[in-house]
Amino acid sequence: MESKVIFFLALIGIVASVEISDKAKEIIKECKEAHNIELEKLVQAVEKHELPTSEDGKCFMECVMEKGGVLADGKVNADRAKELSAKKLADKPDIKAKVDQVIDMCSKEVTNPGGKCNLGVKLAECAMNHSKELGIPAPKFGIQMTV
């Protein structure tokens, strides 16, 4: 579960440096296989801060968020997102405070738009926008991952 949220944070550009745990790799692999995602294209999209537009891409993103506990029952689980950010950003209190603001704003602003796999993209879009507004540094990736 932790890995899913970490990857979610990476996708939305919240964390300045991201380490992907073995558990995260497991979740990514499971969702990648379930939604026919090519890892190389996924990493390229993350590095470019691009949100998925294909059904498989959107469903992959939502799969990762659900397995990480950030999305549950068609809603944002702000408590779980904060729990995960606390673990990953314990040594970066200024960034963690801003991330918590983003989590609070997006959990209030984002409602389930309906349709297949649209909630995860809406949440990521909200987080990217507010992260930029609050000056949260974009992630620096050197993802070497085989899943």
C-alpha positions in Angstrom: 0.0 0.0 0.0 2.8 2.4 0.9 4.3 1.9 -2.6 1.1 2.9 -4.3 0.8 6.2 -2.5 4.5 6.9 -3.1 4.0 6.3 -6.8 0.9 8.4 -6.7 2.9 11.3 -5.1 5.5 10.8 -7.8 2.8 10.9 -10.5 1.4 14.2 -9.3 4.8 15.8 -8.8 4.7 16.3 -5.0 7.8 14.6 -3.8 11.2 16.1 -4.5 12.9 12.7 -4.7 11.2 9.4 -5.0 12.4 6.0 -4.0 10.1 3.2 -5.2 9.9 0.4 -2.6 9.6 -3.3 -3.4 5.9 -3.1 -2.3 5.4 -0.2 -4.7 7.0 -2.1 -7.5 4.7 -5.0 -6.8 1.6 -2.8 -7.0 2.8 -1.1 -10.2 3.5 -4.5 -11.8 0.1 -5.7 -10.9 -1.7 -2.6 -12.2 0.6 -2.5 -15.2 -0.3 -6.0 -16.2 -4.0 -5.5 -15.5 -4.2 -2.4 -17.7 -1.7 -3.2 -20.5 0.8 -0.4 -19.7 4.4 -0.3 -21.1 6.8 0.6 -18.3 9.0 2.7 -20.5 6.1 4.9 -21.6 4.9 5.1 -18.0 8.2 6.4 -16.8 8.4 8.9 -19.7 5.0 10.3 -18.9 5.8 10.6 -15.2 9.0 12.5 -16.0 7.1 14.9 -18.3 4.3 15.4 -15.7 1.7 14.1 -18.2 -1.6 12.7 -17.1 -2.9 9.7 -18.9 -5.6 10.1 -21.5 -6.1 6.5 -22.6 -8.6 4.3 -20.8 -5.7 1.9 -19.9 -3.6 4.8 -18.6 -6.4 6.3 -16.5 -7.3 2.9 -15.1 -3.7 2.1 -14.3 -3.4 5.3 -12.3 -6.7 4.7 -10.4 -5.6 1.1 -9.8 -2.4 2.3 -8.1 -4.2 4.9 -6.0 -6.8 2.3 -4.9 -4.2 -0.3 -4.0 -2.3 2.3 -2.0 -5.4 3.4 -0.2 -5.5 7.0 -1.5 -8.8 6.2 -3.2 -11.5 4.2 -1.4 -15.1 3.7 -2.2 -15.0 6.4 -5.0 -13.6 9.0 -2.6 -10.2 10.5 -1.7 -8.8 9.0 1.5 -7.0 12.1 2.9 -6.0 10.4 6.1 -4.2 7.6 4.2 -2.5 10.1 1.8 -1.2 12.1 4.8 0.0 9.0 6.5 2.0 8.1 3.5 3.4 11.6 3.0 4.4 11.6 6.7 6.5 8.5 6.1 8.2 9.7 2.9 8.6 13.3 3.9 9.6 13.0 7.6 12.9 14.7 6.9 11.3 17.5 4.8 8.8 19.2 7.2 8.3 22.3 5.0 7.4 20.2 1.9 5.2 17.8 4.1 3.2 20.8 5.3 2.6 21.9 1.8 1.7 18.4 0.7 -0.8 18.2 3.5 -2.4 21.4 2.2 -2.6 19.9 -1.3 -4.2 16.8 0.1 -6.8 18.8 2.1 -7.6 21.0 -0.9 -8.0 18.2 -3.3 -9.9 15.9 -1.0 -12.5 18.8 -0.7 -12.4 19.8 -4.4 -12.3 16.5 -6.2 -15.6 14.5 -6.4 -16.1 11.4 -8.4 -16.8 12.6 -12.0 -18.3 9.3 -12.9 -17.2 7.3 -15.9 -14.6 4.6 -16.0 -11.3 5.5 -14.2 -11.7 9.3 -14.1 -11.4 9.9 -10.4 -7.7 9.2 -10.2 -6.9 11.5 -13.1 -9.0 14.3 -11.5 -7.2 13.9 -8.2 -3.8 13.9 -9.9 -4.7 17.0 -11.9 -5.8 18.8 -8.8 -2.7 17.9 -6.9 -0.4 18.9 -9.8 -2.1 22.3 -10.0 -2.0 23.1 -6.3 1.5 21.7 -6.0 2.7 24.2 -8.6 0.8 27.1 -6.8 2.4 26.2 -3.5 5.9 25.9 -4.9 6.3 22.2 -4.2 9.4 21.1 -6.1 8.8 18.8 -9.0 10.3 15.3 -8.6 13.7 14.4 -9.9 13.6 11.0 -11.4 16.2 8.4 -12.0 13.8 5.5 -11.9 15.5 2.3 -12.6 12.7 -0.1 -12.2 12.0 -3.5 -13.6 8.6 -4.8 -12.8 
